[in-house]
Amino acid sequence: VPASIQEMSTYSSSPVHQPSAQTASFYKVTVSLDKTHISYQGKALQLTNGMRAQSTLFLEERPLYQWMFSPFYDMKNSLMGPIND
């Protein structure tokens, strides 16, 4: 369930005051980490409360070729209708 604008406005690192935030969905995530830092380009970066992260979630599994050709399937379906009704 996406976080509401009211909830997002309570976080100090919230992007809700940016113009693009009105069309984006934001989710509250709680994570438990083994370490408080990550290594990036040979340097240790400390992870702290309130940091922002961006993620892409794939909620379905399918072969790579279907991901690659999905724009073509979408065009075909929009022109001819669904194949398996």
Biopython code that builds the backbone (N, CA, C, O; Angstrom):
import numpy as np
from Bio.PDB.StructureBuilder import StructureBuilder

atoms = [
    (1, "VAL", "N", (0.853, -1.170, 0.000)),
    (1, "VAL", "CA", (0.000, 0.000, 0.000)),
    (1, "VAL", "C", (0.896, 1.228, 0.000)),
    (1, "VAL", "O", (1.776, 1.342, 0.853)),
    (2, "PRO", "N", (0.697, 2.137, -0.923)),
    (2, "PRO", "CA", (1.517, 3.351, -0.954)),
    (2, "PRO", "C", (1.311, 4.202, 0.292)),
    (2, "PRO", "O", (0.221, 4.240, 0.863)),
    (3, "ALA", "N", (2.374, 4.883, 0.702)),
    (3, "ALA", "CA", (2.284, 5.815, 1.833)),
    (3, "ALA", "C", (1.514, 7.055, 1.389)),
    (3, "ALA", "O", (1.652, 7.506, 0.252)),
    (4, "SER", "N", (0.709, 7.597, 2.285)),
    (4, "SER", "CA", (-0.069, 8.797, 1.952)),
    (4, "SER", "C", (0.839, 10.028, 1.966)),
    (4, "SER", "O", (1.920, 10.007, 2.553)),
    (5, "ILE", "N", (0.391, 11.090, 1.317)),
    (5, "ILE", "CA", (1.146, 12.344, 1.313)),
    (5, "ILE", "C", (1.280, 12.878, 2.731)),
    (5, "ILE", "O", (2.314, 13.444, 3.084)),
    (6, "GLN", "N", (0.239, 12.704, 3.552)),
    (6, "GLN", "CA", (0.301, 13.162, 4.941)),
    (6, "GLN", "C", (1.404, 12.420, 5.699)),
    (6, "GLN", "O", (2.168, 13.036, 6.443)),
    (7, "GLU", "N", (1.489, 11.102, 5.513)),
    (7, "GLU", "CA", (2.531, 10.341, 6.194)),
    (7, "GLU", "C", (3.907, 10.727, 5.680)),
    (7, "GLU", "O", (4.836, 10.902, 6.469)),
    (8, "MET", "N", (4.049, 10.862, 4.367)),
    (8, "MET", "CA", (5.342, 11.209, 3.789)),
    (8, "MET", "C", (5.833, 12.565, 4.278)),
    (8, "MET", "O", (7.038, 12.765, 4.430)),
    (9, "SER", "N", (4.921, 13.496, 4.526)),
    (9, "SER", "CA", (5.337, 14.833, 4.953)),
    (9, "SER", "C", (5.913, 14.835, 6.367)),
    (9, "SER", "O", (6.525, 15.824, 6.771)),
    (10, "THR", "N", (5.734, 13.751, 7.132)),
    (10, "THR", "CA", (6.293, 13.686, 8.483)),
    (10, "THR", "C", (7.759, 13.274, 8.483)),
    (10, "THR", "O", (8.418, 13.390, 9.517)),
    (11, "TYR", "N", (8.292, 12.798, 7.363)),
    (11, "TYR", "CA", (9.686, 12.359, 7.291)),
    (11, "TYR", "C", (10.564, 13.504, 6.810)),
    (11, "TYR", "O", (10.214, 14.211, 5.865)),
    (12, "SER", "N", (11.712, 13.682, 7.470)),
    (12, "SER", "CA", (12.589, 14.808, 7.136)),
    (12, "SER", "C", (13.179, 14.695, 5.732)),
    (12, "SER", "O", (13.457, 15.718, 5.107)),
    (13, "SER", "N", (13.375, 13.492, 5.225)),
    (13, "SER", "CA", (13.961, 13.323, 3.892)),
    (13, "SER", "C", (12.904, 13.134, 2.805)),
    (13, "SER", "O", (13.221, 12.701, 1.697)),
    (14, "SER", "N", (11.669, 13.452, 3.116)),
    (14, "SER", "CA", (10.558, 13.227, 2.192)),
    (14, "SER", "C", (10.635, 14.144, 0.972)),
    (14, "SER", "O", (10.905, 15.337, 1.113)),
    (15, "PRO", "N", (10.400, 13.602, -0.223)),
    (15, "PRO", "CA", (10.410, 14.413, -1.442)),
    (15, "PRO", "C", (9.036, 14.971, -1.817)),
    (15, "PRO", "O", (8.851, 15.398, -2.956)),
    (16, "VAL", "N", (8.069, 14.981, -0.898)),
    (16, "VAL", "CA", (6.699, 15.362, -1.261)),
    (16, "VAL", "C", (6.563, 16.823, -1.669)),
    (16, "VAL", "O", (5.550, 17.199, -2.259)),
    (17, "HIS", "N", (7.544, 17.642, -1.373)),
    (17, "HIS", "CA", (7.461, 19.053, -1.747)),
    (17, "HIS", "C", (8.036, 19.322, -3.132)),
    (17, "HIS", "O", (8.062, 20.469, -3.577)),
    (18, "GLN", "N", (8.496, 18.281, -3.815)),
    (18, "GLN", "CA", (9.006, 18.423, -5.172)),
    (18, "GLN", "C", (7.860, 18.214, -6.155)),
    (18, "GLN", "O", (6.967, 17.409, -5.891)),
    (19, "PRO", "N", (7.868, 18.927, -7.291)),
    (19, "PRO", "CA", (6.762, 18.794, -8.256)),
    (19, "PRO", "C", (6.541, 17.370, -8.754)),
    (19, "PRO", "O", (5.396, 16.967, -8.962)),
    (20, "SER", "N", (7.605, 16.601, -8.950)),
    (20, "SER", "CA", (7.447, 15.237, -9.477)),
    (20, "SER", "C", (6.857, 14.291, -8.441)),
    (20, "SER", "O", (6.408, 13.201, -8.796)),
    (21, "ALA", "N", (6.848, 14.678, -7.180)),
    (21, "ALA", "CA", (6.339, 13.803, -6.123)),
    (21, "ALA", "C", (4.832, 13.615, -6.209)),
    (21, "ALA", "O", (4.312, 12.627, -5.691)),
    (22, "GLN", "N", (4.121, 14.526, -6.841)),
    (22, "GLN", "CA", (2.669, 14.425, -6.906)),
    (22, "GLN", "C", (2.215, 13.259, -7.780)),
    (22, "GLN", "O", (1.104, 12.761, -7.599)),
    (23, "THR", "N", (3.042, 12.813, -8.720)),
    (23, "THR", "CA", (2.651, 11.717, -9.605)),
    (23, "THR", "C", (3.317, 10.397, -9.233)),
    (23, "THR", "O", (2.958, 9.353, -9.777)),
    (24, "ALA", "N", (4.275, 10.427, -8.320)),
    (24, "ALA", "CA", (4.999, 9.211, -7.952)),
    (24, "ALA", "C", (4.342, 8.537, -6.752)),
    (24, "ALA", "O", (3.647, 9.180, -5.966)),
    (25, "SER", "N", (4.571, 7.239, -6.625)),
    (25, "SER", "CA", (4.110, 6.492, -5.455)),
    (25, "SER", "C", (5.299, 6.249, -4.542)),
    (25, "SER", "O", (6.390, 5.921, -5.007)),
    (26, "PHE", "N", (5.088, 6.409, -3.251)),
    (26, "PHE", "CA", (6.142, 6.190, -2.272)),
    (26, "PHE", "C", (5.687, 5.132, -1.285)),
    (26, "PHE", "O", (4.519, 5.097, -0.895)),
    (27, "TYR", "N", (6.606, 4.273, -0.883)),
    (27, "TYR", "CA", (6.300, 3.182, 0.030)),
    (27, "TYR", "C", (7.241, 3.247, 1.224)),
    (27, "TYR", "O", (8.435, 3.505, 1.073)),
    (28, "LYS", "N", (6.702, 3.013, 2.398)),
    (28, "LYS", "CA", (7.511, 2.970, 3.614)),
    (28, "LYS", "C", (8.068, 1.560, 3.758)),
    (28, "LYS", "O", (7.326, 0.579, 3.706)),
    (29, "VAL", "N", (9.376, 1.470, 3.938)),
    (29, "VAL", "CA", (10.046, 0.181, 4.034)),
    (29, "VAL", "C", (10.901, 0.165, 5.294)),
    (29, "VAL", "O", (11.625, 1.122, 5.569)),
    (30, "THR", "N", (10.818, -0.901, 6.046)),
    (30, "THR", "CA", (11.675, -1.091, 7.210)),
    (30, "THR", "C", (12.635, -2.224, 6.896)),
    (30, "THR", "O", (12.211, -3.317, 6.521)),
    (31, "VAL", "N", (13.927, -1.965, 7.049)),
    (31, "VAL", "CA", (14.933, -2.978, 6.733)),
    (31, "VAL", "C", (15.791, -3.258, 7.957)),
    (31, "VAL", "O", (15.972, -2.398, 8.820)),
    (32, "SER", "N", (16.311, -4.464, 8.014)),
    (32, "SER", "CA", (17.243, -4.869, 9.064)),
    (32, "SER", "C", (18.560, -5.208, 8.370)),
    (32, "SER", "O", (18.616, -6.114, 7.539)),
    (33, "LEU", "N", (19.612, -4.479, 8.714)),
    (33, "LEU", "CA", (20.888, -4.615, 8.021)),
    (33, "LEU", "C", (21.906, -5.369, 8.862)),
    (33, "LEU", "O", (21.912, -5.265, 10.089)),
    (34, "ASP", "N", (22.768, -6.132, 8.191)),
    (34, "ASP", "CA", (23.875, -6.805, 8.869)),
    (34, "ASP", "C", (25.014, -5.833, 9.162)),
    (34, "ASP", "O", (25.719, -5.977, 10.161)),
    (35, "LYS", "N", (25.193, -4.835, 8.283)),
    (35, "LYS", "CA", (26.267, -3.851, 8.437)),
    (35, "LYS", "C", (25.664, -2.452, 8.344)),
    (35, "LYS", "O", (24.583, -2.274, 7.784)),
    (36, "THR", "N", (26.357, -1.474, 8.887)),
    (36, "THR", "CA", (25.876, -0.087, 8.834)),
    (36, "THR", "C", (26.591, 0.709, 7.756)),
    (36, "THR", "O", (26.525, 1.938, 7.739)),
    (37, "HIS", "N", (27.275, 0.013, 6.857)),
    (37, "HIS", "CA", (27.949, 0.701, 5.760)),
    (37, "HIS", "C", (27.942, -0.192, 4.517)),
    (37, "HIS", "O", (27.732, -1.402, 4.596)),
    (38, "ILE", "N", (28.178, 0.441, 3.375)),
    (38, "ILE", "CA", (28.352, -0.287, 2.122)),
    (38, "ILE", "C", (29.648, 0.194, 1.487)),
    (38, "ILE", "O", (30.112, 1.296, 1.778)),
    (39, "SER", "N", (30.227, -0.617, 0.631)),
    (39, "SER", "CA", (31.427, -0.217, -0.097)),
    (39, "SER", "C", (31.026, 0.236, -1.486)),
    (39, "SER", "O", (30.317, -0.473, -2.200)),
    (40, "TYR", "N", (31.481, 1.421, -1.866)),
    (40, "TYR", "CA", (31.190, 1.959, -3.192)),
    (40, "TYR", "C", (32.456, 2.595, -3.722)),
    (40, "TYR", "O", (32.982, 3.531, -3.120)),
    (41, "GLN", "N", (32.945, 2.102, -4.832)),
    (41, "GLN", "CA", (34.163, 2.576, -5.472)),
    (41, "GLN", "C", (35.331, 2.611, -4.487)),
    (41, "GLN", "O", (36.108, 3.565, -4.450)),
    (42, "GLY", "N", (35.432, 1.544, -3.690)),
    (42, "GLY", "CA", (36.541, 1.419, -2.759)),
    (42, "GLY", "C", (36.418, 2.220, -1.479)),
    (42, "GLY", "O", (37.345, 2.223, -0.670)),
    (43, "LYS", "N", (35.303, 2.898, -1.272)),
    (43, "LYS", "CA", (35.105, 3.698, -0.063)),
    (43, "LYS", "C", (33.929, 3.147, 0.730)),
    (43, "LYS", "O", (32.957, 2.652, 0.161)),
    (44, "ALA", "N", (34.031, 3.240, 2.054)),
    (44, "ALA", "CA", (32.936, 2.810, 2.924)),
    (44, "ALA", "C", (31.973, 3.974, 3.114)),
    (44, "ALA", "O", (32.381, 5.057, 3.535)),
    (45, "LEU", "N", (30.708, 3.759, 2.808)),
    (45, "LEU", "CA", (29.675, 4.778, 2.989)),
    (45, "LEU", "C", (28.765, 4.358, 4.134)),
    (45, "LEU", "O", (28.196, 3.266, 4.113)),
    (46, "GLN", "N", (28.627, 5.222, 5.129)),
    (46, "GLN", "CA", (27.776, 4.941, 6.278)),
    (46, "GLN", "C", (26.304, 5.035, 5.890)),
    (46, "GLN", "O", (25.901, 5.955, 5.178)),
    (47, "LEU", "N", (25.516, 4.093, 6.353)),
    (47, "LEU", "CA", (24.073, 4.113, 6.158)),
    (47, "LEU", "C", (23.439, 4.667, 7.423)),
    (47, "LEU", "O", (23.754, 4.219, 8.526)),
    (48, "THR", "N", (22.546, 5.639, 7.268)),
    (48, "THR", "CA", (21.918, 6.261, 8.430)),
    (48, "THR", "C", (20.408, 6.291, 8.267)),
    (48, "THR", "O", (19.888, 6.124, 7.163)),
    (49, "ASN", "N", (19.720, 6.500, 9.356)),
    (49, "ASN", "CA", (18.265, 6.586, 9.370)),
    (49, "ASN", "C", (17.797, 7.745, 8.484)),
    (49, "ASN", "O", (18.375, 8.832, 8.519)),
    (50, "GLY", "N", (16.757, 7.510, 7.699)),
    (50, "GLY", "CA", (16.179, 8.559, 6.872)),
    (50, "GLY", "C", (16.779, 8.686, 5.489)),
    (50, "GLY", "O", (16.356, 9.549, 4.720)),
    (51, "MET", "N", (17.752, 7.854, 5.146)),
    (51, "MET", "CA", (18.342, 7.928, 3.805)),
    (51, "MET", "C", (17.315, 7.484, 2.777)),
    (51, "MET", "O", (16.454, 6.653, 3.067)),
    (52, "ARG", "N", (17.406, 8.032, 1.589)),
    (52, "ARG", "CA", (16.500, 7.662, 0.501)),
    (52, "ARG", "C", (17.142, 6.598, -0.373)),
    (52, "ARG", "O", (18.363, 6.540, -0.515)),
    (53, "ALA", "N", (16.311, 5.773, -0.945)),
    (53, "ALA", "CA", (16.768, 4.744, -1.874)),
    (53, "ALA", "C", (15.774, 4.655, -3.014)),
    (53, "ALA", "O", (14.591, 4.955, -2.848)),
    (54, "GLN", "N", (16.255, 4.245, -4.154)),
    (54, "GLN", "CA", (15.384, 4.038, -5.305)),
    (54, "GLN", "C", (15.529, 2.586, -5.724)),
    (54, "GLN", "O", (16.631, 2.037, -5.715)),
    (55, "SER", "N", (14.424, 1.971, -6.089)),
    (55, "SER", "CA", (14.433, 0.548, -6.388)),
    (55, "SER", "C", (13.468, 0.238, -7.524)),
    (55, "SER", "O", (12.464, 0.926, -7.711)),
    (56, "THR", "N", (13.782, -0.788, -8.264)),
    (56, "THR", "CA", (12.875, -1.314, -9.280)),
    (56, "THR", "C", (12.509, -2.729, -8.864)),
    (56, "THR", "O", (13.385, -3.567, -8.652)),
    (57, "LEU", "N", (11.225, -2.989, -8.749)),
    (57, "LEU", "CA", (10.748, -4.306, -8.339)),
    (57, "LEU", "C", (10.078, -4.994, -9.516)),
    (57, "LEU", "O", (9.213, -4.417, -10.175)),
    (58, "PHE", "N", (10.479, -6.218, -9.774)),
    (58, "PHE", "CA", (9.834, -7.020, -10.796)),
    (58, "PHE", "C", (8.911, -7.984, -10.071)),
    (58, "PHE", "O", (9.373, -8.848, -9.326)),
    (59, "LEU", "N", (7.626, -7.842, -10.282)),
    (59, "LEU", "CA", (6.653, -8.614, -9.533)),
    (59, "LEU", "C", (6.174, -9.856, -10.262)),
    (59, "LEU", "O", (5.248, -10.527, -9.807)),
    (60, "GLU", "N", (6.787, -10.160, -11.371)),
    (60, "GLU", "CA", (6.410, -11.358, -12.103)),
    (60, "GLU", "C", (7.659, -11.972, -12.714)),
    (60, "GLU", "O", (8.657, -11.290, -12.943)),
    (61, "GLU", "N", (7.586, -13.245, -12.970)),
    (61, "GLU", "CA", (8.691, -13.943, -13.616)),
    (61, "GLU", "C", (8.262, -14.346, -15.016)),
    (61, "GLU", "O", (7.160, -14.854, -15.226)),
    (62, "ARG", "N", (9.143, -14.111, -15.955)),
    (62, "ARG", "CA", (8.926, -14.585, -17.314)),
    (62, "ARG", "C", (10.275, -14.632, -18.011)),
    (62, "ARG", "O", (11.225, -13.998, -17.554)),
    (63, "PRO", "N", (10.376, -15.364, -19.097)),
    (63, "PRO", "CA", (11.654, -15.460, -19.804)),
    (63, "PRO", "C", (12.116, -14.098, -20.320)),
    (63, "PRO", "O", (11.302, -13.214, -20.589)),
    (64, "LEU", "N", (13.418, -13.945, -20.451)),
    (64, "LEU", "CA", (14.012, -12.688, -20.892)),
    (64, "LEU", "C", (13.450, -12.224, -22.233)),
    (64, "LEU", "O", (13.208, -11.031, -22.421)),
    (65, "TYR", "N", (13.239, -13.154, -23.166)),
    (65, "TYR", "CA", (12.738, -12.747, -24.479)),
    (65, "TYR", "C", (11.363, -12.091, -24.378)),
    (65, "TYR", "O", (11.045, -11.203, -25.169)),
    (66, "GLN", "N", (10.539, -12.520, -23.408)),
    (66, "GLN", "CA", (9.226, -11.885, -23.255)),
    (66, "GLN", "C", (9.365, -10.452, -22.754)),
    (66, "GLN", "O", (8.601, -9.580, -23.167)),
    (67, "TRP", "N", (10.334, -10.195, -21.863)),
    (67, "TRP", "CA", (10.582, -8.815, -21.421)),
    (67, "TRP", "C", (11.055, -7.969, -22.602)),
    (67, "TRP", "O", (10.630, -6.825, -22.765)),
    (68, "MET", "N", (11.941, -8.543, -23.427)),
    (68, "MET", "CA", (12.501, -7.792, -24.553)),
    (68, "MET", "C", (11.442, -7.450, -25.594)),
    (68, "MET", "O", (11.443, -6.355, -26.156)),
    (69, "PHE", "N", (10.543, -8.390, -25.846)),
    (69, "PHE", "CA", (9.564, -8.193, -26.908)),
    (69, "PHE", "C", (8.216, -7.682, -26.413)),
    (69, "PHE", "O", (7.288, -7.557, -27.211)),
    (70, "SER", "N", (8.079, -7.383, -25.132)),
    (70, "SER", "CA", (6.781, -6.934, -24.611)),
    (70, "SER", "C", (6.258, -5.669, -25.291)),
    (70, "SER", "O", (5.044, -5.554, -25.457)),
    (71, "PRO", "N", (7.109, -4.702, -25.701)),
    (71, "PRO", "CA", (6.538, -3.555, -26.435)),
    (71, "PRO", "C", (5.852, -3.974, -27.736)),
    (71, "PRO", "O", (4.849, -3.378, -28.129)),
    (72, "PHE", "N", (6.389, -4.995, -28.401)),
    (72, "PHE", "CA", (5.771, -5.465, -29.641)),
    (72, "PHE", "C", (4.456, -6.184, -29.365)),
    (72, "PHE", "O", (3.487, -6.029, -30.108)),
    (73, "TYR", "N", (4.429, -6.982, -28.276)),
    (73, "TYR", "CA", (3.177, -7.629, -27.885)),
    (73, "TYR", "C", (2.119, -6.579, -27.563)),
    (73, "TYR", "O", (0.957, -6.724, -27.941)),
    (74, "ASP", "N", (2.528, -5.518, -26.861)),
    (74, "ASP", "CA", (1.586, -4.451, -26.507)),
    (74, "ASP", "C", (1.030, -3.774, -27.752)),
    (74, "ASP", "O", (-0.163, -3.478, -27.816)),
    (75, "MET", "N", (1.897, -3.522, -28.757)),
    (75, "MET", "CA", (1.418, -2.901, -29.999)),
    (75, "MET", "C", (0.452, -3.824, -30.721)),
    (75, "MET", "O", (-0.585, -3.379, -31.212)),
    (76, "LYS", "N", (0.786, -5.104, -30.788)),
    (76, "LYS", "CA", (-0.080, -6.060, -31.474)),
    (76, "LYS", "C", (-1.433, -6.139, -30.775)),
    (76, "LYS", "O", (-2.472, -6.143, -31.435)),
    (77, "ASN", "N", (-1.427, -6.203, -29.437)),
    (77, "ASN", "CA", (-2.681, -6.273, -28.690)),
    (77, "ASN", "C", (-3.512, -5.012, -28.864)),
    (77, "ASN", "O", (-4.740, -5.083, -28.906)),
    (78, "SER", "N", (-2.861, -3.861, -28.965)),
    (78, "SER", "CA", (-3.630, -2.629, -29.120)),
    (78, "SER", "C", (-4.250, -2.542, -30.514)),
    (78, "SER", "O", (-5.288, -1.903, -30.692)),
    (79, "LEU", "N", (-3.624, -3.176, -31.498)),
    (79, "LEU", "CA", (-4.156, -3.145, -32.857)),
    (79, "LEU", "C", (-5.191, -4.241, -33.108)),
    (79, "LEU", "O", (-6.199, -4.012, -33.776)),
    (80, "MET", "N", (-4.931, -5.438, -32.565)),
    (80, "MET", "CA", (-5.761, -6.589, -32.893)),
    (80, "MET", "C", (-6.598, -7.094, -31.725)),
    (80, "MET", "O", (-7.474, -7.936, -31.923)),
    (81, "GLY", "N", (-6.355, -6.610, -30.534)),
    (81, "GLY", "CA", (-7.042, -7.124, -29.356)),
    (81, "GLY", "C", (-6.260, -8.272, -28.760)),
    (81, "GLY", "O", (-5.325, -8.769, -29.387)),
    (82, "PRO", "N", (-6.615, -8.701, -27.574)),
    (82, "PRO", "CA", (-5.896, -9.795, -26.915)),
    (82, "PRO", "C", (-5.987, -11.088, -27.709)),
    (82, "PRO", "O", (-6.993, -11.354, -28.367)),
    (83, "ILE", "N", (-4.938, -11.883, -27.643)),
    (83, "ILE", "CA", (-4.890, -13.143, -28.387)),
    (83, "ILE", "C", (-5.702, -14.219, -27.684)),
    (83, "ILE", "O", (-6.445, -14.950, -28.339)),
    (84, "ASN", "N", (-5.578, -14.333, -26.375)),
    (84, "ASN", "CA", (-6.243, -15.404, -25.616)),
    (84, "ASN", "C", (-7.380, -14.831, -24.789)),
    (84, "ASN", "O", (-7.179, -14.503, -23.620)),
    (85, "ASP", "N", (-8.536, -14.706, -25.347)),
    (85, "ASP", "CA", (-9.709, -14.211, -24.597)),
    (85, "ASP", "C", (-10.449, -15.349, -23.978)),
    (85, "ASP", "O", (-11.461, -15.136, -23.310)),
]
sb = StructureBuilder()
sb.init_structure("model")
sb.init_model(0)
sb.init_chain("A")
sb.init_seg("    ")
for serial, (resi, resn, name, xyz) in enumerate(atoms, 1):
    if name == "N":
        sb.init_residue(resn, " ", resi, " ")
    sb.init_atom(name, np.array(xyz, "f"), 0.0, 1.0, " ", f" {name:<3s}", serial, name[0])
structure = sb.get_structure()
